[in-house]
Amino acid sequence: MKITNFSQIQSNPVNTTNQTNKKKDNQTHLTEAYIPTTKSTQSDDLLWNYTPHEVGKPATIKTASMGLNNLAQPDWDVIPTKWKQVPPQDELIAQIKETVTRNILDGKSTPTRQVSIFLAQYISPVSPDREALHQQAMKAIKKFEAEEKATPLGELSLVTYLNNMDFGIEKNIAMSADGAIKPAMNSLGGYDYEVVVGGQTLLTSTNGHWDYVMTPAEQQKRDEFYKIYWSFVDQARNELKNLSNQQE
């Protein structure tokens, strides 16, 4: 599957502040036995109530995959992407100033979502084509989940299951020579995904909701945006202070 060439992507990945709590196995429910959720120094005592025969006894393992129907569509209003329709930069900056000033004078702060929309519009000119990447990723994810659903789990012994919980190996979904999708079990019993191109994470999902990780070029534009945004906040606050002084 061919991926658009992202000229802005550099080799150094950017850490996201919204990391998925990854589980290391595709099995999430053991119908027969107690399952420890963490590995501790008392691990030898975890199976104290099982005989050697019961520990090695096959047990059916079931998964509760969310499936594609529960993987939400990205909110493209707040996710930057190439080709996003945005106003010219001077017009966008004027909109930011007007919105910030109006809210400050009304005694309110600008809603977080509105700031996120402005931010996505401001940095999109240097963004990779995340919409095209998402479309390609969903095709690969659909195939992956179909294969996972079609693969019988069989039966595992309790010891094998617990070992897999501690030392499970995650497999990547190939997209192209330089693109891959990293699946991981989430807290809802389904899969979340990290979409990586050229060593750079561009899209990531948490409990089925898509988010993004900025490229270095986007980080630079983000810093520019907040410098402009906070300057307008300061100007509006000073204006409000002057109005208050005049009314006294």
Residue pairs with C-beta under 8 A, 6 or more apart in sequence:
1 136
1 139
1 140
1 175
1 176
2 136
2 176
3 132
3 133
3 136
3 175
3 176
3 178
3 179
3 197
4 128
4 129
4 132
4 133
6 128
6 129
6 197
6 198
6 200
6 202
6 215
8 126
8 127
8 128
8 215
8 216
8 217
8 218
9 128
9 197
9 198
9 199
9 200
9 202
9 215
10 198
10 200
10 215
10 216
11 198
11 199
11 200
12 199
12 200
12 216
13 196
13 199
13 200
13 201
13 213
14 200
14 201
14 213
14 214
14 215
14 216
14 219
15 213
16 201
16 204
16 211
16 213
18 204
18 206
18 211
20 184
20 186
20 192
20 194
20 204
20 205
20 206
21 186
21 187
22 170
22 184
22 185
22 192
23 165
23 168
23 184
23 185
23 186
24 164
24 165
24 166
24 167
24 168
24 169
24 170
24 185
25 164
25 165
25 168
25 185
26 63
26 148
26 168
26 185
27 61
27 62
27 63
27 153
27 156
27 161
27 164
27 165
28 62
28 63
28 64
28 185
28 189
29 61
29 62
29 63
29 64
29 189
30 59
30 61
30 158
30 161
31 59
31 60
31 61
31 62
32 57
32 59
32 60
32 158
33 50
33 54
33 59
33 158
34 46
34 49
35 161
35 162
35 165
36 43
36 46
36 162
36 165
39 166
47 55
47 158
50 158
54 158
55 157
55 158
55 159
56 157
56 158
56 159
57 157
57 158
58 155
58 156
58 157
59 155
59 156
59 157
59 158
59 161
60 153
60 155
61 153
61 155
61 156
61 161
62 153
63 153
63 189
64 188
64 189
64 190
65 145
65 148
65 149
65 189
65 190
65 191
66 186
66 188
66 189
66 190
66 191
66 208
67 145
67 149
67 190
68 138
68 141
68 142
68 145
70 188
70 190
70 208
71 138
71 141
71 190
71 193
71 205
71 208
72 208
72 209
72 210
73 210
74 130
74 131
74 134
74 203
74 210
75 210
76 84
76 131
77 116
77 117
77 120
78 113
78 116
78 117
78 119
78 120
79 120
79 130
79 210
79 211
79 212
80 119
80 120
80 121
80 123
80 124
80 127
80 130
80 212
80 214
80 218
81 124
81 127
81 128
81 129
81 130
81 131
82 124
82 127
82 128
82 129
82 130
82 131
83 129
83 131
84 120
84 121
84 124
84 127
86 92
86 121
86 122
86 124
86 125
87 95
87 121
89 122
92 118
92 121
92 122
93 228
95 118
96 118
96 228
96 229
96 232
97 232
97 235
99 110
99 114
99 118
100 110
100 229
100 232
100 233
100 236
101 232
101 235
101 236
101 239
103 109
103 110
103 236
104 233
104 236
104 237
104 239
104 240
105 236
105 239
105 240
105 243
115 229
118 225
118 229
119 222
119 225
122 221
122 222
122 224
122 225
123 214
123 218
123 221
123 222
123 225
125 221
126 215
126 217
126 218
126 220
126 221
127 215
127 218
128 197
128 202
128 215
130 202
130 203
130 212
133 179
133 195
133 197
133 202
133 203
134 195
134 203
134 210
136 175
136 179
137 175
137 181
137 193
137 195
137 203
140 173
140 174
140 175
140 181
141 173
141 181
141 183
141 191
141 193
144 173
144 181
144 183
145 191
156 164
170 182
170 183
170 184
171 183
172 180
172 181
172 182
172 183
173 180
173 181
173 182
173 183
173 193
174 180
175 181
175 195
175 197
178 197
178 198
178 199
179 195
179 196
179 197
179 198
180 195
180 196
181 193
181 194
181 195
181 196
182 193
182 194
182 196
183 191
183 192
183 193
184 191
184 192
184 193
184 194
185 191
185 192
186 192
186 206
186 207
186 208
187 207
188 207
188 208
190 208
192 204
192 205
192 206
192 207
192 208
193 203
193 204
193 205
194 201
194 203
194 204
194 205
195 201
195 202
195 203
195 204
196 202
200 213
200 215
201 213
202 212
202 213
202 215
203 210
203 211
203 212
203 213
204 210
204 211
204 212
204 213
205 211
214 222
